[in-house]
């Protein structure tokens, strides 16, 4: 079943709100349109693929990936944020998009850290849908 919300509408109406690192999980925020960078990346993928299962299929088939990067804002901050680079970017069909640069582009725009493994994505999504709600 396809989500009627178009990604273009979502990306311009999305309101960034910092989450609690590692505790809030990744949430589908297509209704509230408010969240952090990993919520933006996950919700964008779900909208573009037409649902949660098609989103996981795209990850499995390497049609999409959620990347862990270090942004310029993370570089200016210190401590764990600087080390881990905690910012999520969606890569899908040759284009990158994220909560800071919402227009799909052909360059990353951040320093690459690693590609999020599918089991980790599944864990974070499940966590966000259950216990993560306590921390959001």
C-alpha positions in Angstrom: 0.0 0.0 0.0 1.5 3.3 -1.1 1.8 6.3 1.2 -0.1 9.2 -0.4 2.2 11.8 1.2 4.7 12.9 -1.5 8.3 13.3 -0.5 8.5 16.8 -1.9 5.8 17.9 0.5 7.4 16.1 3.4 10.9 17.4 2.9 9.7 21.1 2.9 7.3 20.8 5.8 9.7 18.7 8.0 10.7 20.5 11.2 14.0 19.5 12.6 14.0 18.9 16.4 17.0 17.3 18.0 16.4 13.9 19.5 18.0 12.1 22.4 21.1 10.4 20.8 20.7 6.6 20.6 17.6 6.6 22.9 14.8 7.9 20.7 15.3 5.4 17.9 14.2 6.0 14.3 10.6 7.0 13.8 8.3 7.3 10.9 7.3 10.9 11.3 5.2 11.3 8.1 2.2 12.5 10.2 3.9 14.8 12.7 6.7 15.9 10.2 8.9 16.7 13.2 12.0 14.8 14.2 15.8 14.5 13.9 18.0 13.6 11.0 17.6 9.8 11.3 13.8 10.2 11.5 14.0 12.3 8.3 16.2 9.7 6.5 14.0 6.8 7.5 10.6 8.6 6.8 11.9 9.8 3.4 12.8 6.2 2.5 9.4 4.9 3.6 7.6 7.6 1.7 9.7 7.1 -1.5 9.4 3.3 -1.4 5.7 3.3 -0.5 5.9 1.6 2.9 8.0 0.0 5.6 8.5 -3.4 3.9 9.4 -1.9 0.5 11.9 0.4 2.4 13.6 -2.6 3.9 13.5 -4.3 0.5 15.3 -1.3 -1.0 17.9 -1.5 1.7 18.3 -5.3 1.2 18.7 -4.9 -2.6 21.2 -2.0 -2.2 18.8 0.4 -4.0 19.0 2.6 -0.9 21.2 3.1 2.2 21.2 5.2 5.3 24.7 6.6 5.9 26.3 7.6 9.1 28.2 10.8 8.5 30.0 13.6 10.2 28.4 17.0 9.4 30.1 20.4 9.7 27.9 21.0 12.8 29.2 17.8 14.4 32.8 18.9 13.7 32.3 22.1 15.6 30.9 20.3 18.6 33.2 18.2 20.8 33.1 14.9 22.6 31.2 11.9 21.4 29.2 13.8 18.8 32.5 14.8 17.0 33.8 11.2 17.3 30.7 9.4 16.1 29.6 12.1 13.6 26.0 11.4 14.5 24.1 12.6 11.4 22.1 10.4 9.0 21.9 10.8 5.3 19.6 8.8 2.9 21.3 7.6 -0.3 18.8 6.3 -2.9 19.2 5.7 -6.6 22.3 7.8 -6.9 21.1 10.8 -4.9 21.7 12.0 -1.3 19.2 13.8 0.9 19.2 14.7 4.5 17.5 17.0 7.0 20.1 19.8 6.6 20.2 19.8 2.7 16.8 18.6 1.7 17.2 18.9 -2.1 18.3 15.5 -3.6 21.9 15.9 -4.8 24.6 13.8 -6.5 27.3 14.5 -3.8 27.4 13.6 -0.1 28.2 17.0 1.3 29.4 15.5 4.6 32.3 13.3 5.7 31.4 9.6 5.3 31.6 7.4 8.4 29.8 4.2 7.5 26.7 2.6 6.0 24.1 1.6 8.5 23.8 -2.2 8.4 20.3 -3.5 7.8 20.0 -5.3 11.2 21.0 -2.0 12.9 18.3 -0.1 10.9 15.7 -2.7 11.9 16.7 -2.5 15.5 16.6 1.3 15.5 13.2 1.4 13.7 11.7 -1.2 16.1 13.2 0.7 19.1 11.7 4.0 17.8 8.3 2.5 17.3 8.2 1.1 20.9 10.6 2.2 23.7 12.0 5.2 21.8 8.6 7.0 22.2 9.5 7.5 25.8 12.5 9.6 24.9 11.0 11.7 22.0 
